[in-house]
């Protein structure tokens, strides 16, 4: 497994490859939150296209939702895009982030990083 965090103007691209565990993904999210640059970003693109397998389970859902909730409390002007064609990964992400009890970032999924960037360009600025 490899997770590459690429800070860009206005946001970041988190590119994952190989076999990815829940712990690795959640730890990388916590690392992003701890970075002072997080306060100024407007988007996070999570690119799962090169992930060859994941150990994701429904057990990670509360942790992912909690991280999203904590993030939103400190950074409310950010959008999060999950890029994948793996239906099992997308289903788990959507389940976690569709929890109606928590106020999450605006989240979407996209089939490619380019589609994610195109979607971002069409969105109004969050205040």
C-alpha positions in Angstrom: 0.0 0.0 0.0 1.1 3.5 -0.8 -0.6 6.8 0.1 0.7 9.9 -1.6 -0.6 13.2 -0.3 -0.1 16.0 -2.9 -0.9 19.5 -1.6 -2.2 21.7 -4.4 -3.3 25.3 -4.6 -6.7 25.3 -2.8 -6.7 21.7 -1.8 -5.1 18.3 -1.9 -5.0 15.0 -3.9 -4.7 11.9 -1.8 -3.6 9.1 -4.2 -3.7 5.5 -2.9 -2.4 2.4 -4.5 -1.9 -1.3 -3.8 -3.7 -3.1 -1.0 -5.2 -0.5 1.4 -6.3 -1.2 4.9 -8.9 0.7 6.9 -6.3 1.7 9.4 -4.0 3.1 6.7 -6.8 5.2 5.1 -8.1 6.5 8.4 -4.6 7.4 9.6 -3.9 9.3 6.4 -7.1 11.3 7.0 -6.0 12.1 10.5 -2.5 13.2 9.2 -4.2 15.6 6.8 -6.3 17.1 9.6 -3.2 17.7 11.7 -1.4 19.6 8.9 -1.7 23.4 9.3 -2.4 23.7 5.6 -5.8 22.0 6.1 -7.3 25.2 7.4 -7.0 26.8 4.0 -8.1 24.0 1.6 -11.3 24.0 -0.4 -11.2 20.4 -1.6 -9.8 16.9 -1.0 -9.8 14.4 -3.8 -9.3 10.8 -2.5 -8.1 8.8 -5.5 -8.7 5.0 -5.1 -8.3 4.1 -8.8 -5.0 2.2 -8.2 -6.1 0.4 -5.1 -5.9 -3.3 -5.8 -7.7 -4.5 -2.7 -9.1 -3.1 0.5 -9.8 -4.3 4.0 -12.7 -1.9 4.3 -15.6 -3.1 6.4 -18.7 -1.7 7.8 -16.8 -1.4 11.1 -14.8 1.5 9.8 -18.0 3.6 9.1 -18.3 5.2 12.5 -14.6 6.2 12.5 -14.9 7.7 9.0 -18.0 9.6 9.9 -16.3 10.9 13.1 -13.3 12.1 11.2 -15.5 13.9 8.7 -17.5 15.4 11.5 -14.4 16.7 13.3 -13.0 18.0 10.1 -16.2 19.9 9.3 -16.1 21.5 12.8 -12.7 23.2 11.9 -13.0 23.6 8.2 -16.5 24.2 6.8 -15.5 25.4 3.3 -14.2 22.1 1.9 -15.6 19.6 -0.5 -14.5 15.9 -0.5 -14.5 13.7 -3.6 -14.0 10.0 -3.6 -12.7 8.7 -7.0 -13.2 5.0 -7.6 -14.8 2.5 -9.9 -14.9 -0.2 -7.2 -18.5 -0.5 -6.1 -17.7 -2.0 -2.8 -15.5 0.9 -1.8 -18.0 3.4 -3.1 -20.9 1.7 -1.2 -19.0 1.9 2.1 -18.0 5.5 1.6 -21.6 6.5 0.7 -23.0 4.6 3.7 -20.6 6.3 6.1 -21.2 9.8 4.7 -24.9 9.5 4.3 -25.4 9.3 8.1 -28.1 11.9 8.7 -27.0 12.4 12.4 -23.8 14.2 11.3 -23.2 17.4 9.4 -20.6 16.4 6.8 -18.7 18.1 4.1 -20.3 18.3 0.7 -19.2 14.9 -0.7 -19.5 13.3 -4.1 -18.0 10.4 -6.0 -16.4 10.5 -9.4 -15.1 7.8 -11.9 -11.8 9.7 -12.6 -9.7 12.5 -11.1 -10.5 14.6 -14.1 -14.2 14.2 -13.5 -13.7 15.2 -9.9 -11.8 18.4 -10.9 -14.5 19.2 -13.5 -17.2 18.8 -10.8 -15.3 21.1 -8.5 -15.0 23.8 -11.2 -18.8 23.9 -11.5 -19.4 24.4 -7.8 -20.0 27.8 -6.1 -17.5 29.0 -3.5 -18.5 27.9 0.0 -18.5 30.6 2.6 
